[in-house]
Structure formats: C-alpha cells, structure tokens
Amino acid sequence: MEYRPLDTAKNEIRLLKILPPKSRSLVNQPRDMIHCILEHVSLDDYSEEYKSNSINRGTSWPENFVEACAREGITTPFDEGKAGTCPPLSFVYVSLVALSSLHGWHRWKWGDYFALSYCWGDSEDSRQIIVNGHEVRVTKNLHDFLETIYSHTLANSSCGIWIDAICINQNNIVEKNEQVKRMAAIYYQAFTTLAWIGLESNDSNMALAKLHSICNGDDSYMADSGKILEGLTLEEEPLDAIRALLDRPYWNRLWVIQEIAWSNLTLTIVCGNYAMKWSSFANAVGALLSIYRTVNSENPGGRGVIANSLRPADLMHIVDLSIQHIQTRLIPLHSTENIRKGLFDAVRQAQQTDPKDKIYGILSLLPPKVGSEINPNYSLPVKEVYIDFMKACISGTLNLEILRESQSCQVRRLANWPSWLPDFRDEVKRNFDFYNVVPYHASRYSEMDIRFDDSNCLHVRGVVIDAVDSLGFDFPSFLSILSSLKVVECDIDDDFAFKDGRHLVQPTQSLGLNPYQDEEELRTAFWHTLVAGRSAAGDLSLNNCAAVLDIPIFSFGRNTLTAQCVHFESFRKYNSHLKVGGRRFEDFFPLFETSGEPPSHKLVQEIMHRVSVLMAGRKFLVTGNGYLGLAPNTSKKDDIIAVLFGCTTPMVLRPIADKRYEVVGEAYVHGFMEGEAMDDLANGYFQAEMLDLY
C-alpha cells in the first residue's frame, strides 16, 4: 500500500476506520478479512459547536464533556463507583463511538478518534487485513484487537482509530522521525486511549473482576484485614490471575510510558472482551501493594496468599506508570521544572526493539527545553543519540542532575562509552530522589561550569571533598531486593559466610577520626546516614528515625521473618565488623531491648523498609577524614568524592590519570548534603577545580 504524504501545515494525521461486516461489498477481496479505510484528517479543523462549548465552559477536555453528560443524565463508561463485574468491551466501545458523536460534542468537523496503545508483538507472526483495498500485514496482536472490536463497529461511524503501525508510514524514516515527536499530542487529544493488553487468557476476566471489586471497596481483601493478617488463604485463584495479567508483555513496552502518561482521564484498559478504566485499575493495584506491605510487616509468622501470589516488582511498575500519568495532569505543559520523578526508573525497566527508543520514547515527558532540543533520527548511532540527550538535559535544566543517572562503572561497558553517559538499557536503579520528598542541596544552587570536547570528555568544575577509605558489604541490586520482598523463611546465621569481616574494606586513614566532634554527634551522623538524611516519608521530620539505634542485635536461628527485617538484619550482620569511628558497626546497636518505652512496631517497620531500599545497590562508606556515607556498590578504596557545581548530591569518581576520572555514581555523605562544601569553599578550606570525566 502506498502512503500519501501528510500535510504538516494542516496538522494532519491518518486515522483507520474499520468497516462493519455488512458494508464489505468490495469485489475481489476476501470477505472474511478485516476491511478498513485509512483517511487523512486535520487536528486543526474543530467544529464550531465544540469550540463554542470549550470556550463557554472554561474547562478542558475531558472534564467538560463528562460534566455535560452528567447534566444530561447520560451514562458513560467513565462513571466511577460502579459495582459488580467489569463492563464488557461491547458496551464500552459502542458507548464511546456513540458518545463521540453526541450533538454539540463532535470535536472536529470530520468526527473524532481514539488512540490505541498496544504491544506490537512478534513481527514474524503476522496476519493480513485490507486497507484501502490493499492487503496489509499486521502483527497477530494488532490483528487480535481489530478482530475483537470489528463486530462492534457501527455503520457510518465518524470515529477513527490512531494506530502507529498503520497510521505512520514505517518505511519512511523522515515521516517516522516527525511523527514520533507528535505522539504525545496525538494521545493527549484523543477522545480516549484504548490500552489493549491482549486476548483473554489465564483467567484474565477473573483478574479484572477482582481488581474492579478491590477498587470499589467491596472485596474481602479490603473488608477483612484481620483475616489477611492471619495468613488465611482467601481466593488464591484471582490473585494468580492478577499476577498473570501484570506479567503480560504490554507492561514492559517502552512506548507505554508515554502513551499512558499523555492519555486523558478516560484511558481504558482492554483485555479480550472486557474493559476497565485506568484510574480504577491503577488504584486497585496500588491497594494490593499497600495490602501486600501490611501483610509483610504485620504478619511475620504466616504466609498469606497475597504475599505468596504477587510479585511486588509488577505492582510497583504499574504504580510507576500511574505516577507518570498523574504527573502529566499536575505538571503544566510548559513547565521548566526538572525531569519528572521516577521517569528513568520506568525507562530502564521497559523493553524496546531499538535502543534509541529509550530516548525518543520519552521526549514528550521531558521538560520542553530538553525535549525540544532532540530531533529523532533513527539513522544515528546509539552512542550519539545518548550523548545528544545528555547535552540537551544539561542545557535544558541548567544543572548536572542527569549525571546522577550515570552508572556505567556498575555494568558492562560498550566500547568507547563514556562513564558519564547514562545507559538506560542497564538494570533499574533508584536514585535517592525516588524516596525523598525534600531534595538535597550539596552544591547549594551553584551555577554549573561544564564543557564537552570531541574526545569523549566532559569537563566539570567542582570541589573534591574527600576520598573513600573503607566500604561495607556489597548489598544486592534494587531489583533483587524488590523481587524478594515477601514473607520468607531464612536462616540468617547459616546464610552469612563472612562473619570475620574479610569481605569488608577496612579503614586505614580514618581510624579514630571523628569529624562530627563528639560521640553523640557521631551516633547522630550514623543513624542519619542509615536513612540518608530523610525520614521514612522522605521529608525532614527525622527525630523519630533515631529509633533505628534502639533496634537490638538479634541472634536469629531459623525464623520466619518479614522482608524488611531480613534485609535490615542482612545489612547489619554483613557489616557488623566494619570499623566506624574507632568502633565496630554492630556496636552502635544494643544487644537486647533497652529499658524505657520501645519504638512502635509500625515505626520500626517503616525505618527498616527505608534502610533496606536505600541500601539496595549501595555500600556503607567511611571517608579518609572519617565522614560517613552511602556509595554505589562498585565504589572502591581511594575513589574520590566531589561536589560538582550544579549537582544536588556528591559524586564518587575514580581516578584514572592526573585530573582524569570515571563516574561511579551518586553518594550520600553526612555533613556535605546541604551546601556545607560551598561554605568551606568560601572560607578557603577547599578549592574549586576542573575535573575531566571520561
């Protein structure tokens, strides 16, 4: 099939319209195939009625539409609070088509459109459809969607569907580059987005029905927490079905991040012949995650079905996607704020065919001054695309925060890949900001001073504040921690093979040094470091976090423990012989419960959870001058620690030659997180210098 070029001056897109079975009277074409037409429409060609309604109401789509339906008593698939099972797709789709044609709400003179979010699937497994009288091959997954809705297609419908595989000429690189930058607007302006996650399988209808019940608060998991905490088996099959639903390839597709984030509030999940509003779906998954954590923290003696059936990594990924969807509603379209929270975590977890899409697939979610600097070009090498992205982030945000995403020393390094260049194909890594509400200010709003050159070097100005002297145990990565967050049975004493501390890097320069003046301040610095200077809620209400030092050293034999307890005890046990300020790490904790009122169980669990997630992929460190901190797992003795102008956290750098360094990653160093290095610079204690990063 030949494509007619899009007229960019008219803001044209192509829309696919599926012909109802009864209207398929084309000769010489198989009648059992799906027949469609592909049309050009202008997104500038609004109807007078819609423009009038939008202006008069003073509200935005879809709020004004939903309000109008409510005033007229019209039921929509977007109404909240429905009880019972999920509505069938036949109701949702037919209702959407009918609603999009309501008098006075026909947004364009030519009609309206939906956008489809889906997983392409195996390109080798394809089927044929008819488009404009020509046979066109599409992947089986897309064919499944078209086949599912075609029987519900209304004759003479003016509602089309935007599907990237068909509506973009995939063989025209120039058009593909242009349309990639328009995708956010296409999803944002769509009447709704249908998120097709595949055909019914593995009891997916049961899973959607259970999620629908949870969202509406009429579910046993929500209504009877007492039974949950007793570890009783409550309807194991629906939870297994939910796990299978969240394990589908759709959720790990990279473009889903942008498509969900930019879809409006009517975004609808479609699985087989059933549908569910995204907000209800995400709320139900969030509720399950909350229940999961409650079971995990409150029920160490029982193995509840929720804790055993679900994977928290799957639940968290849906929450990550929901965070991006919510942030799009909250962040103004022309905001100049920094890169949105959790975006790169979602990108790292997502899968894609072309590694360049790790960048091009999130352009619309970046601050405008960043995204506008990048023009998709699939003919460029991967490294060049990533370098252009790095430069755009730095120039667009006027800071070096993107450098904190670099972790090239932690993973395989491609040939000539600079250590300062993030590679989003790497394993998921949560930086400190993911867990914090209040950011750090290590460089205290200092103006960055940087320069790129052609030899893969990034020149940055900063202050070298110290060097790594000792390091604790190499704690597991974030994903391995997350995947094991469940009630487990373990034998900590048998599991720890390094009781003599030979796995630790003990201090040689900082022995006996205490830059925090006295013992009490050292203890304060110690517990501040364990929680990275923020409370369990990520804010500055830290006083109750001192309770971490009231948690006694336990001698566990074979016990059933919560995940938080297991990882916290693992962290303490492995680091027990590390020398910190002239004493052993374990000496900061009591052997047994102390006199007085102990901290609440809830507080202890919250602190344990924060310490556990913060330590994932990190080591406890002591600097040459005795400062305490947290550093990436790949840190080594004699790595330097620098505060770079324009970066909110200190960075660990590895010397490779005179004034030449590799980036290891971000660090927490207690005493240098709130601009203290800038004060020392002003007082002449430090000197600013250019550091060459390779």
N, C-alpha and C positions, 0 to 999 in steps of 0.2 A: 504494500500500500504506500502510495506517495503522499507526503505531507505538504500542505500548503503553508508557507511561512506565516508566522504570527505577526500581526501589525502592532508593534510596541507602542506606536503613537496613540493607538486606540485602547491601549491596556487590554489587549486580547488574551484570552486563554481558550483552550479547547475543552469541550465537555462531551462526555459519552452519554448517549441516551439509548437505553435498552428497549427494543421494540417488543410489545406484548405479543404472545404467541399468535393471536388471531389476526394480527396485522402483517404477518410474514407472508406476503404474497409474491415475493421476489422469485423470478423464474431462474431455473438452472442453479439453484442453491439448495443444499440440504435443509429440509425443514426441521430436523432435529437439532440443528446447531443454534447457538445463541446469536441473534441478529441485532446489530447496533448501528447507530449512525454517530459520526464524530462531527461536531459543529464548532465554529468559531463564534465566540461571544465577547462583548466588551464589558469589562467591570466598571466602566465609567457611565454606562448607559442606564442610569437609575430611572425608575418610574416616578412620575410626578407625585403619585399618592404616597409612595414611600418617603420621598424627600420631604413632603409636607408633614407626614406623621413624625418623622425623625426630628424635624425642626421644632414642631409644636410641642412634642412631649419633652424635649430637652434631655432625654436619656439615650443610652446606647443599646445597640443590639447585643444580646437577645432580650435584655431586660424589658424593653418597651413592648416587644412582641408578646412575651409571656404575660405582662401586665394587661395588655389588650385582650388576650384570650381569657384571662380571669374575669375581666369586666363583662365579657360577653357570655360567660359561663361555658366556654369551650374547653373540653378536656384535652390535654396534651400529654404526650409520652414523657414530658419533663416534670410533671407534677410530682411533688415529694409526698412521702407518707403513705404510699400505697401498701396495703398488707397483702399477704398471700404470696403466690409464686411470681417469678419474673414474667413480664408481658411477652407474648410471642412476637417474633420478628414481623409476622404478617400485620399485626396491629401497629407496631412502631413504624414500619416502613410506609405502609399505606397512609397512616396518620401524618407522617412527615411530608409526604408528597401532597396530601390534601391541604395541610396547613400552609405549606409554602406557596400555595395558590389562593389563599384567602383574599377576599376582596379588600383592597386597601393595604395589603401587606405583600403584594407581589413586588419584590425589591427592584427587579430590573424589568425593563420593557420586554425582554425575551424570556423572563421566568426567574428561576432560582437554581441553586445547585448544592449538592452535598460534596464533601471531600472524603476519600477513602484512605484509611491508614491500615496497612497490612504488611505481611511479610512476603516478599517475592517468592521465596522457596527455591527449589532446585530448577535451574534454567533448562536442564536436560529433560526434565519431566514436564512436558507441555501439552496443551490441548489447542484445538482450533476454534475460533469464533469468526463471525462475519462482521466486518466493519466497513461501512460504505460500499457494500457489495464485494469486498475483497476478503480473502481468507487471511487471518492474522493469528499467529501463535502466541499464546499467553501461558504463564506457568499454571500448574494444576491448582495451586492455592487460590489464585485470582479467578480461575475458571469456577472453582467451588463457590466462591462468593457470588459471581454473576449468575450461576445456575440456581443458587439459593433464593435470590431476590427476583429472578426474572418472572416467576409465576405471579408475583405480587405487583408487577409493573402495570401501571394504569395507562390505558389508551389515551392518546392526545395529551400526555403529561408534558408540562413545560419545565420539568425538573430534571436536570442532568447530574452526572456524577463526574468528579475530577479524580482521575486515576493516573498517577505519574507514569506508569509503564506504557500507557496508551496515549495520554494527553500531551506528553513530551516526546518529541522525536529523539529517541535514544541513540540514533545513528548520527545525529548532528551535534557535534561537540560544542559548537558555538551556541546553539539554542539550549543545549543542556546546561551549559555554564550560566546562561542568562536566567533560565527558569529556576535553577537551584536557589538563586537569590530572591526569587519571588514566592517561594513556597510558604513562608511564614504568612504573608498577606493572603495567599490563597486559602490556607486553613483558617486564618482569623476571620475572613469574610464569609466563609461557607455557612449555609443555613444550619448545618450541623456536620460533625465528623462521625463517620461510622468506623469504629475500630474493629476490624474483622480479625478475630484470633483463631479462626478455623472452624471446621465442621464439628458437630457433636461427637465426642468420644470420651472414653474413660469417665463416664458419668458426669459430663460437664453440665448437663441440665440440673443435676442434683447439687453440684457445686454452686451454680448461680443462684439456685433457690435458697441454699443455706446462707450465702452472702447477703442475699436480699433480706432474709429473716434477721440476720445479725444487725444489718443497717437499721432495720425498723424496730429493733429492741424487743422482738417477740421470740427470741431464741434462748434455748436453755443455757447456752454458754454465758449469755449476758445476764439471764434472770436468776441463775442459781450458782453464784460464785463459790458458795460453800461446798457444793458437790465437786466443783472443779478442783478446789484446793485439797480435797480428799483423794484426788487422783482417780476418781471413778471414770470408767470408760463410757463416755457419752457420745453415741452416734459416731463411731470411728469412720464409717464409710464416707460421710460428707467431707470430713477433713482430708481423707486420702484423695477424694475427688478435687478438692480445692488445691491440694499440693500439685496434682497433675495439671490442673488448669494454669497455675502460676509457673509451671515448668515448660510451657509451650515456647517455641522459638520466637514468637512475636515479641515477647517482653524484652529480649536481649537485642533486638534490632535497633541499630543506632538512630535511624531517622524517626523512630517512635518518640524519642525525647522531644524533638522539635514539634512533631505533629500533635502530640498530646499537650505540650506546653502552650501552643498557639491556638488550639481549638477553643471554641467558646464554651459557655456553661452547659450547652446541650450535648456535649460529647457523649457518645453512646457506645458501649461495648457490645459487640455482636458475636455470638458463638452458635453456629448452626442455626436453628430456628428460634433462638431466644436472644433477648437483648436486655441490657441493664445500663442505667445512667452511670457515667463515670464517677461522679461525685459520690454516689451511693456505693459503688464498687470499692473506691479508694477508702471511704470511711469504714466500710466493713473490714477491709484488710488491715487498716490501722487499728481497729478494735481488736482484731485477732492478735496483732502484735502486742498490744497492751495486755491482753489476757495471758498471752504466752509468757511475757515477762513477769506477770503476777504469779503465775503458776511456778515459774522457775525460781523466783525469790522466796515465795511463801511456802513452798511445798517440797523441801529438800528430801523428805522421806518417801515420797510417792512418785510414780512415773505416770503422770497423767497423759491421757491420749493426745491432748493438744501439744504437749511438749515433745511427744514422740512422733507425731504425724507430720508436723510442719517444719519447713526449713526457714529460719529467720532471715537468711540472706534473700530468699524470694520475697518475703514480706517487706523487707527493707527496700528492695528495688522498686516495688510499687509505691512505697512511701516517697522514695527519691523522685519518681516521676510525678507524683502528686505535688511535691514541693515545687517542682518546676512549673506545673500548671497554675498553682496558687500564686507563685511569684510573678507570673506574667500578668495576672489580674492586679497585683499590688504595685508593680514597678511601672512608672509612666513610660510610654513608648519612646520618649526622647530623653530618658534618664541618662545621666552621665556617671551613675554610680559604678562601683567596681563590679567585676564579674560575679554573677549570681552564685549564691551558696549551693554547694553540692553538685554543680554542673559537671565538673571534670570527673567526679566520682561516678556519675551516671555514664559519662562518655567512656571511661575505662572499662566499665562492666559490659558495655554494649558491643555487639558484633557487627562487622561490616565486611563487604567483599573488597572494596578499595580502601586502603588505609587513609587516603586523602579525605574520605568522608568523615573521619574523626574530627576534621576541622570544618569542612564545608557543611556538614550536617547540623552544626550548632551556630552558624553565623548569625542567624536571626535572634539568638538568645544572648548574644554578646552586647555590651554597651554599643550604641550606634557609632561612636567614634572609633571603636575597634572593628566591628563588623563591616563598616563601610570602606575600610582600608584593604579588604581582602576580596579579590575578584576570583571566583572559582575558575581554575584552569587545570583540567584533568590531564593535560599533556606534560605538566611539570613533574620532576622527580619528587618523591615523598619528602625527602630532607628539605628541599627548597620550599615546599608548601608549609612545613612546620616552622622553618625559620621566618618566613613572611608572617606567619601567625604570631610568633613570638615578638617580632618587631612591632606589629600592629597593637598587640596587648600593651606593650611598654609605652608606645607613643600615644595610644588612646586613653590609657588610665593615668599616665604620668607617674607611674610607680613601678616597683620591681616585684610586686606580689606574684606575678606569674612564675618568677624564678623559684618560688617555694614548691611549685609542682614538679620541678626537675628531680628526677631520681635515677638518672642514668647509671650512677655507680651501683645501684641496687640490683640491676638486671642485666641481661645480655646487652652488649653494646654493638650496634651496627658499625660498619667501617666508616670512619670519619664523622661519626655522630657526636656532636659536642656534648659535654656533660651538662651544660647549662640549658640544653634544649629539651623540654618535656617530650616524652614519647607516650602518647595516650593509648598505645597498644599494650602498655605494661599493666601489671596487676593493680587492682583497686588499692588506693592509698588514701586514707582520710587524713587531711592535714588538721592542725589544731583548730582552725576556724570552724570546722564542721561541728565541733562540740561546744563552741563558745558563742555566747550572745554578745559579750563585750570583747572587742578585738584588742590585740597587743599594740604597743607603740614603741618598739625598740629603737627606731630611728627618729621618733617624735616629729613626724611630718617634715623631715629634712628633704630637700629637693634632690632628686636623683641626679647623678652625673655619670653618664654611660656613653660608650661609643662601640660600634661594631666595626670590624675590619674584614677583609677578604680571606683571612687565614683561620676562619672558624673561631675567632677570638672575640669575647665580649669583655670590654674594659669597663670596670665599675669602680666607683670611689666608695670607700668605707673605712671603718676603724677595726683593726684587729684587736680584740679584747682579751684573748686567752688561747690556750691550746688544750686539747684533750689529754688528760693524764691517766684516767682509769675509766673502765667501762664494765657495766654489768652484763648479765646474761642476755644472749640473743633471743629475744622474745618472738613468738610466731607472727606471721603476717596478719593483716586485717581480716582477709577472707577466711583463713584457717581458724581464727578466733570466732568469727561470725558463724561459720558453719558448725561449730561445736557448742554454740550457746544453747544448751539444753540440759535437762537434769541428767547427770551422768554418774556412773559408778566408777570409782577410781581408787587406786592405792597410791597416795602421794609419796610415801616413804619408799615404796618399791620402784616408783617411776623416776625418782631423782637419782641419777647415776653420778652426779658431780658434787657430792657432799663436801669434798675437800676444797672446793673453790678453784680448782685448776683451770676451769673454763672461764674464769674472770680475768680481766686485765687490771691488776692491782696498781695503786698509785706509787710513783717513785718521787715526784716533786712535791705533791700536796700533803704528804704525811704530816699530820699535826697542824696543818694550816687551817685557820678559820676566819675567812674574810667577813663573817657575819658577827664578829666581835665577841660574843659570849655563847655559852652552851644553850641558853634558852632561844636565842636568835637562830642558832644552828638547827635546833629542833623545828622551829617555825619554817626555816628555809627548806628543811627536809620534807615536811608534810605539804608545803606549798608546791614543791616540785612533783610530788606524787600525783597531785591533781592538776598540775600545770597552771597554777595560779588562778584557777577559776573554780566556782562551786559546782556541785552536781548538775545545777541548772545552767551552767555556763556563764554565770554573772559574777559580781564581785562580793556577794554575800558569803564570805569564806569562813567565818568564825567556826561554824559547826563542822567544817571539814577537818579541824584539828582532831576530831574523834577518830580519825584513821590511826592515830598513835595509841588509841585505847583498845584496839583490836588485838587480843593476846595471840602469842605464837601457839598454834595448836600442834599436837603430835597426832596426826591422823593415821590410823591404820586403814583398813578397808572400810570406807564410808560412802554413803550416797550423798553427794553434795550438789549444791546449785552451781551453775556455770560460773557466776560471779565469784563464788568462794573458791572454786577450783583454780581459776586463772589468777586470782589475787594471791592465793597460797602458793601457786607455782612461782609467781613473780617474787614473793618474799623468800621462798625456800631456795631458789636458784641463786639469789643474790645475797643469801644470809651471811657469807664470809667476805663480802665486798667491804673494803676499808673506806669509811666515810668520816672525815674529820677526826681521825685517830681512833675510831671505834668501828665495830662491825655493824653492818647494815641491820642485822636482826636485833641489835642492842637498843634500837630506837623503839622497839615494841615490848610490852610486858609479856612475861611468860604465862601469867594467869590473869584472870579478870581482877582489876583493881577495885579497891573499896570505893564507895560512892555510887551514885546512880549511873548505870552504864548507858551508853548511847542507844537510841531506839533501834530496833531491828530494821525498820524501814530506812533510817539514815545510814546504817552500816551497809545495807544492800546497795543504796544509791552510790555511796563512796566506792565500794568495791567495783561496781559496774563502771564508774568513770575511770578508775585506775586501770581496770582490765582493758577497756577500749583504747585508752591513751597509750598503753604500753605495747599495743599490737604493732609490730614492725619497728619498735624502738628499744633503746638501751638506756639504763640509768648511767649518768656520767658524772665524773668529778674533774674539774679543770686543774691546770697546773697551779693556779692560785687558790684552789680549794672551793670554787663555786660549784654548786650542784645543778644538775640539769637533766634533760632528756635529749637523746640524739638518735638519728637513724641507725638501724641495725648494722649498716655497712660502715659505720664510723670506725676509725682506728686510732690508736695512740699516736699523738703528735699531729693529728689533724688540727687545723686552726679553727677558731671560732671568730667570725667577723660580723659586725653590724654594718650592713650596706645601706647607704643613703637611699631612702625611698622604699625600704622593705620593713615590714612590721615585726619580723622575728629575726633573731640572729641566724646565721647560716654556717653550717660546717663545710669547710673547704679543705681539700687535700693538696698539699704542696707537691708539685711535680718538677719544678725548677725555680730559679730565682724569680720571685713575684708572679709565678705562674701556678694556677690552681685548677683542680677539678671540683665541681659541685657535688657534695654528698647529700645535702638536704637541709631542711629547716631544723631549728633546735629551740628548746626552752632552756634558758639559763637564768636561774633565780638571782635577781639583782641587776638584770640587764634587759628586762622586758618592757619597762615603762619610760625609756628615754634616758636612763642613767648614763649610758655611754656618751650621749650628747653633752651631758653636764661635764663628764670627765674630759671630753674633747675641749670644751670651752675653758676648762681650768688648766689645760696644758698637760693633763695626765696621759692622754692619748694623742696621736697624730693621725690625720686623715691621709690616706694614700690610695693610689690607683692599683687595683688588683686585676690581673689578667686571667680570665676564666676560659678554659679550653674544653 
